[in-house]
């Protein structure tokens, strides 16, 4: 059995209907990455939540947050930020696939919830700044640092009719 700080014993809550407990955990989570950014293993994920015993099992309500890092999707400069997401999820002995989480051996394992919630919050196309000009496709110069003398290629004339549309 894993001794991860994200595995919370809840036997005491299950014996007392309506009882609650505040949980504050900071722990690293390996391989936590989305399509454009990742949470470094050295950075702990922070969980501030309340566990509440309900008739179906245990409800976890709170916030999950972590620092992320990535490369700018336009210029490849390093970018970092913070992702935070509110969660309100049910753990039950007989979970519904894709809807609730398993409550196994009187343990609430927060790691699957952390993964599901944070991966959706990580930026898919992170930018170093909103007006990032990117890299020149011809010479590779970072257009945020220097200007280049490259000439923009002439657009394909077959797309002219679509360019004329006013949307």
NULUM-67113 format. One line per field, with one value per residue: residue number from 0; x, y, z of N, C-alpha, C in turn. Coordinates in nm, 2 decimals, m for minus. Example, Ala and Ser with C-alpha at 12.3 -4.5 7.8 and 13.67 -1.06 7.14 Angstrom:
% residues 2
seq: 0|1
n_x: 1.32|1.28
n_y: m0.57|m0.22
n_z: 0.78|0.71
ca_x: 1.23|1.37
ca_y: m0.45|m0.11
ca_z: 0.78|0.71
c_x: 1.32|1.29
c_y: m0.33|0.00
c_z: 0.78|0.79
***
This chain:
% residues 167
seq: 0|1|2|3|4|5|6|7|8|9|10|11|12|13|14|15|16|17|18|19|20|21|22|23|24|25|26|27|28|29|30|31|32|33|34|35|36|37|38|39|40|41|42|43|44|45|46|47|48|49|50|51|52|53|54|55|56|57|58|59|60|61|62|63|64|65|66|67|68|69|70|71|72|73|74|75|76|77|78|79|80|81|82|83|84|85|86|87|88|89|90|91|92|93|94|95|96|97|98|99|100|101|102|103|104|105|106|107|108|109|110|111|112|113|114|115|116|117|118|119|120|121|122|123|124|125|126|127|128|129|130|131|132|133|134|135|136|137|138|139|140|141|142|143|144|145|146|147|148|149|150|151|152|153|154|155|156|157|158|159|160|161|162|163|164|165|166
n_x: 0.08|0.05|0.21|0.15|0.10|m0.13|m0.32|m0.58|m0.69|m1.02|m1.18|m1.28|m1.45|m1.65|m1.78|m1.93|m2.20|m2.25|m2.02|m1.72|m1.40|m1.11|m0.86|m0.52|m0.28|0.04|0.21|0.44|0.35|0.41|0.47|0.27|0.12|0.00|m0.12|0.04|0.18|0.35|0.36|0.63|0.81|0.95|0.79|0.55|0.21|m0.07|m0.33|m0.62|m0.89|m1.22|m1.34|m1.63|m1.87|m2.12|m2.44|m2.38|m2.11|m1.80|m1.76|m1.55|m1.45|m1.30|m0.99|m0.74|m0.41|m0.12|0.22|0.31|0.51|0.64|0.71|0.69|0.43|0.47|0.73|0.90|1.02|1.09|0.82|0.61|0.36|0.06|m0.17|m0.50|m0.78|m1.12|m1.27|m1.53|m1.62|m1.74|m1.66|m1.71|m1.81|m1.90|m1.81|m1.93|m1.83|m1.62|m1.77|m1.77|m1.54|m1.34|m1.39|m1.19|m1.11|m1.16|m1.02|m0.95|m0.82|m0.65|m0.50|m0.58|m0.79|m0.65|m0.49|m0.69|m0.82|m0.62|m0.48|m0.67|m0.67|m0.42|m0.25|m0.31|m0.18|0.05|0.16|0.43|0.38|0.09|0.11|0.31|0.53|0.65|0.85|1.04|0.94|1.11|1.39|1.43|1.46|1.40|1.12|1.04|1.27|1.44|1.42|1.37|1.49|1.33|1.11|0.76|0.59|0.41|0.06|m0.13|m0.30|m0.53|m0.68|m0.79|m1.07|m1.18|m1.04|m1.16|m1.40|m1.62|m1.63
n_y: m0.12|0.22|0.50|0.76|1.12|1.20|1.01|0.97|0.86|0.78|0.66|0.74|0.95|0.81|0.67|0.86|1.02|1.30|1.43|1.64|1.72|1.92|1.94|1.98|1.95|1.92|1.79|1.62|1.53|1.29|1.30|1.49|1.64|1.85|1.92|2.14|2.23|2.16|2.03|2.06|1.79|1.86|2.06|2.10|1.99|2.16|2.10|2.21|2.13|2.03|1.74|1.57|1.36|1.19|1.03|0.87|0.84|1.00|1.34|1.56|1.88|2.17|2.34|2.29|2.34|2.43|2.51|2.56|2.49|2.58|2.60|2.89|2.90|3.04|3.17|3.01|3.07|3.03|2.98|3.03|2.96|2.97|2.72|2.68|2.52|2.47|2.20|1.96|1.68|1.34|1.05|0.71|0.38|0.21|0.32|0.52|0.48|0.73|0.93|0.94|0.89|0.61|0.48|0.32|0.07|0.24|0.47|0.78|0.85|1.11|1.16|1.07|1.26|1.50|1.48|1.46|1.71|1.91|1.87|1.95|2.22|2.32|2.53|2.50|2.62|2.79|3.13|3.37|3.63|3.83|3.97|3.84|3.80|3.59|3.35|3.41|3.25|3.21|3.29|3.23|3.41|3.56|3.74|3.91|4.01|4.11|4.26|4.12|4.10|3.95|3.86|3.85|3.57|3.55|3.52|3.22|3.22|3.07|3.09|3.34|3.41|3.33|3.50|3.74|3.73|3.88|3.84
n_z: 0.00|m0.08|0.07|0.02|0.07|m0.04|m0.01|0.19|0.50|0.59|0.77|1.03|0.96|0.81|1.01|1.14|1.06|0.85|0.93|0.90|0.77|0.75|0.50|0.43|0.20|0.07|m0.20|m0.42|m0.76|m1.00|m1.35|m1.45|m1.68|m1.95|m2.28|m2.35|m2.13|m1.82|m1.48|m1.29|m1.13|m0.90|m0.80|m0.56|m0.55|m0.43|m0.21|m0.08|0.10|0.20|0.35|0.35|0.50|0.35|0.26|0.04|0.04|0.05|0.01|m0.16|m0.14|m0.26|m0.33|m0.58|m0.66|m0.85|m0.96|m1.29|m1.59|m1.91|m2.27|m2.46|m2.70|m2.93|m2.95|m2.81|m2.57|m2.22|m2.00|m1.72|m1.47|m1.26|m1.19|m1.08|m0.95|m0.87|m0.70|m0.66|m0.57|m0.56|m0.37|m0.36|m0.25|m0.46|m0.74|m1.01|m1.34|m1.47|m1.35|m1.06|m0.79|m0.66|m0.33|m0.15|0.09|0.30|0.23|0.08|m0.22|m0.34|m0.57|m0.84|m0.87|m0.85|m1.08|m1.29|m1.26|m1.27|m1.51|m1.70|m1.65|m1.72|m1.95|m2.30|m2.51|m2.42|m2.37|m2.37|m2.34|m2.42|m2.66|m2.80|m3.07|m3.19|m3.38|m3.67|m3.96|m4.17|m4.13|m3.86|m3.65|m3.33|m3.31|m3.11|m3.00|m3.21|m3.53|m3.86|m4.20|m4.37|m4.63|m4.64|m4.76|m5.07|m5.05|m5.12|m5.42|m5.46|m5.23|m5.23|m5.26|m5.02|m4.84|m4.91|m4.79|m4.55|m4.23
ca_x: 0.00|0.13|0.20|0.14|0.02|m0.26|m0.41|m0.63|m0.78|m1.15|m1.27|m1.35|m1.56|m1.75|m1.86|m2.01|m2.28|m2.25|m1.90|m1.63|m1.26|m1.03|m0.74|m0.43|m0.17|0.13|0.29|0.47|0.28|0.49|0.41|0.15|0.14|m0.11|m0.07|0.13|0.25|0.36|0.39|0.76|0.80|1.00|0.69|0.44|0.07|m0.14|m0.48|m0.69|m1.02|m1.30|m1.40|m1.76|m1.94|m2.26|m2.49|m2.32|m1.96|m1.73|m1.75|m1.43|m1.47|m1.19|m0.90|m0.62|m0.33|0.02|0.29|0.34|0.61|0.62|0.77|0.59|0.39|0.51|0.87|0.97|1.08|1.03|0.70|0.56|0.24|0.00|m0.31|m0.58|m0.91|m1.21|m1.33|m1.65|m1.63|m1.78|m1.59|m1.81|m1.76|m1.93|m1.81|m1.98|m1.71|m1.62|m1.85|m1.73|m1.41|m1.35|m1.36|m1.15|m1.05|m1.17|m0.91|m0.97|m0.70|m0.67|m0.41|m0.66|m0.87|m0.55|m0.46|m0.80|m0.86|m0.51|m0.45|m0.76|m0.64|m0.30|m0.27|m0.27|m0.09|0.10|0.23|0.52|0.30|m0.02|0.15|0.43|0.54|0.69|0.98|1.03|0.94|1.22|1.53|1.43|1.49|1.29|1.07|1.03|1.40|1.50|1.34|1.45|1.46|1.27|0.99|0.65|0.56|0.28|m0.04|m0.17|m0.41|m0.65|m0.75|m0.83|m1.21|m1.21|m0.99|m1.25|m1.52|m1.62|m1.70
ca_y: 0.00|0.34|0.60|0.90|1.21|1.22|0.90|1.02|0.77|0.85|0.56|0.81|1.02|0.72|0.63|0.97|1.08|1.45|1.49|1.70|1.74|2.01|1.87|2.07|1.86|1.96|1.67|1.62|1.43|1.27|1.29|1.57|1.73|1.86|1.93|2.25|2.27|2.05|2.06|1.99|1.70|1.93|2.15|2.03|2.02|2.20|2.06|2.27|2.08|1.98|1.61|1.56|1.23|1.20|0.90|0.79|0.82|1.12|1.45|1.64|2.02|2.26|2.39|2.22|2.44|2.40|2.59|2.49|2.55|2.54|2.69|2.98|2.84|3.12|3.20|2.90|3.12|2.97|3.04|2.96|3.02|2.89|2.67|2.65|2.48|2.43|2.07|1.92|1.54|1.23|0.92|0.62|0.24|0.16|0.44|0.52|0.51|0.86|1.02|0.95|0.83|0.50|0.49|0.18|0.05|0.37|0.57|0.87|0.88|1.24|1.17|1.07|1.38|1.60|1.46|1.50|1.85|2.00|1.86|2.04|2.37|2.36|2.59|2.41|2.69|2.90|3.25|3.44|3.75|3.83|4.03|3.77|3.81|3.46|3.33|3.42|3.11|3.20|3.29|3.17|3.51|3.59|3.87|3.99|4.07|4.18|4.25|4.06|4.16|3.85|3.91|3.76|3.51|3.59|3.41|3.13|3.29|2.99|3.13|3.48|3.42|3.32|3.62|3.85|3.72|3.97|3.76
ca_z: 0.00|m0.09|0.19|m0.04|0.15|m0.11|0.03|0.31|0.57|0.63|0.85|1.13|0.89|0.77|1.12|1.20|0.95|0.84|0.98|0.80|0.81|0.66|0.46|0.36|0.16|m0.04|m0.24|m0.57|m0.84|m1.11|m1.48|m1.45|m1.80|m2.05|m2.42|m2.37|m2.01|m1.72|m1.35|m1.26|m1.02|m0.79|m0.75|m0.50|m0.58|m0.31|m0.20|0.03|0.08|0.31|0.33|0.42|0.49|0.30|0.26|m0.07|0.07|0.10|m0.09|m0.15|m0.19|m0.23|m0.44|m0.61|m0.73|m0.87|m1.05|m1.42|m1.67|m2.05|m2.37|m2.53|m2.82|m3.05|m2.96|m2.74|m2.45|m2.10|m1.94|m1.60|m1.41|m1.16|m1.22|m0.96|m0.99|m0.76|m0.71|m0.58|m0.62|m0.47|m0.36|m0.31|m0.26|m0.59|m0.82|m1.15|m1.43|m1.53|m1.28|m0.92|m0.76|m0.57|m0.19|m0.13|0.22|0.39|0.19|m0.03|m0.29|m0.41|m0.68|m0.96|m0.88|m0.88|m1.22|m1.37|m1.24|m1.31|m1.65|m1.77|m1.62|m1.78|m2.08|m2.41|m2.59|m2.33|m2.43|m2.28|m2.33|m2.51|m2.79|m2.85|m3.21|m3.24|m3.45|m3.82|m4.02|m4.28|m4.07|m3.72|m3.55|m3.24|m3.35|m2.99|m2.97|m3.32|m3.66|m3.96|m4.33|m4.45|m4.70|m4.62|m4.89|m5.13|m5.02|m5.23|m5.49|m5.45|m5.11|m5.24|m5.24|m4.87|m4.78|m4.94|m4.71|m4.43|m4.13
c_x: 0.09|0.11|0.20|0.06|m0.11|m0.36|m0.45|m0.72|m0.90|m1.24|m1.34|m1.46|m1.68|m1.84|m1.95|m2.08|m2.28|m2.12|m1.81|m1.49|m1.19|m0.90|m0.65|m0.31|m0.09|0.22|0.32|0.39|0.36|0.41|0.27|0.17|0.02|m0.05|0.04|0.21|0.26|0.39|0.52|0.74|0.85|0.90|0.58|0.30|0.00|m0.29|m0.53|m0.84|m1.09|m1.35|m1.52|m1.83|m2.08|m2.31|m2.43|m2.17|m1.90|m1.72|m1.63|m1.46|m1.35|m1.11|m0.78|m0.54|m0.18|0.09|0.32|0.45|0.59|0.71|0.66|0.56|0.43|0.66|0.96|1.05|1.02|0.92|0.66|0.44|0.18|m0.14|m0.38|m0.72|m0.99|m1.27|m1.44|m1.68|m1.67|m1.70|m1.69|m1.76|m1.78|m1.93|m1.87|m1.86|m1.72|m1.70|m1.81|m1.60|m1.43|m1.31|m1.32|m1.07|m1.05|m1.06|m0.97|m0.84|m0.72|m0.59|m0.49|m0.74|m0.77|m0.52|m0.57|m0.83|m0.74|m0.48|m0.54|m0.74|m0.51|m0.32|m0.22|m0.17|m0.04|0.18|0.31|0.45|0.19|0.01|0.28|0.42|0.59|0.83|0.95|1.04|1.06|1.36|1.54|1.46|1.37|1.24|1.04|1.16|1.46|1.40|1.43|1.41|1.39|1.14|0.88|0.62|0.42|0.18|m0.09|m0.30|m0.54|m0.74|m0.81|m0.98|m1.25|m1.16|m1.08|m1.38|m1.51|m1.70|m1.71
c_y: 0.12|0.43|0.74|0.99|1.24|1.11|0.93|0.91|0.84|0.76|0.64|0.89|0.93|0.67|0.74|1.05|1.24|1.51|1.54|1.71|1.83|1.93|1.97|1.98|1.93|1.83|1.68|1.51|1.41|1.26|1.36|1.67|1.73|1.87|2.04|2.28|2.15|2.11|1.99|1.90|1.76|2.02|2.07|2.08|2.05|2.17|2.12|2.23|2.05|1.84|1.61|1.42|1.26|1.05|0.81|0.76|0.95|1.22|1.53|1.77|2.10|2.31|2.31|2.32|2.39|2.50|2.51|2.56|2.50|2.63|2.77|2.91|2.92|3.14|3.10|2.95|3.05|3.05|2.96|3.03|2.93|2.85|2.64|2.62|2.43|2.29|2.04|1.78|1.44|1.11|0.83|0.47|0.17|0.27|0.42|0.56|0.65|0.97|1.04|0.87|0.71|0.53|0.35|0.17|0.17|0.47|0.65|0.90|1.00|1.25|1.16|1.20|1.50|1.60|1.51|1.65|1.94|1.99|1.94|2.18|2.41|2.42|2.50|2.48|2.81|3.01|3.32|3.58|3.75|3.88|3.96|3.76|3.68|3.46|3.35|3.28|3.10|3.19|3.24|3.28|3.53|3.73|3.96|4.07|4.15|4.17|4.19|4.12|4.06|3.90|3.80|3.70|3.55|3.48|3.34|3.19|3.20|3.02|3.27|3.50|3.41|3.45|3.74|3.85|3.82|3.90|3.84
c_z: 0.00|0.03|0.14|0.05|0.08|m0.08|0.17|0.38|0.62|0.71|0.96|1.08|0.86|0.89|1.18|1.08|0.96|0.89|0.87|0.86|0.71|0.63|0.39|0.33|0.05|m0.07|m0.38|m0.63|m0.97|m1.24|m1.49|m1.56|m1.89|m2.18|m2.44|m2.25|m1.92|m1.59|m1.32|m1.14|m0.89|m0.72|m0.69|m0.55|m0.44|m0.32|m0.07|0.02|0.21|0.27|0.41|0.40|0.45|0.29|0.15|m0.04|0.12|m0.02|m0.06|m0.22|m0.16|m0.35|m0.45|m0.69|m0.74|m0.97|m1.17|m1.49|m1.81|m2.14|m2.44|m2.66|m2.95|m3.06|m2.88|m2.62|m2.33|m2.04|m1.82|m1.55|m1.31|m1.21|m1.09|m1.01|m0.87|m0.80|m0.62|m0.63|m0.52|m0.48|m0.29|m0.33|m0.39|m0.69|m0.96|m1.24|m1.49|m1.45|m1.13|m0.91|m0.66|m0.43|m0.15|0.01|0.30|0.36|0.07|m0.10|m0.38|m0.54|m0.82|m0.98|m0.91|m1.03|m1.31|m1.37|m1.30|m1.46|m1.74|m1.76|m1.68|m1.92|m2.20|m2.51|m2.51|m2.41|m2.33|m2.25|m2.44|m2.65|m2.84|m3.01|m3.27|m3.31|m3.60|m3.88|m4.13|m4.21|m3.93|m3.62|m3.46|m3.27|m3.23|m2.96|m3.08|m3.44|m3.76|m4.10|m4.42|m4.51|m4.67|m4.76|m4.94|m5.10|m5.14|m5.29|m5.48|m5.33|m5.12|m5.21|m5.10|m4.80|m4.80|m4.86|m4.58|m4.33|m4.00
***
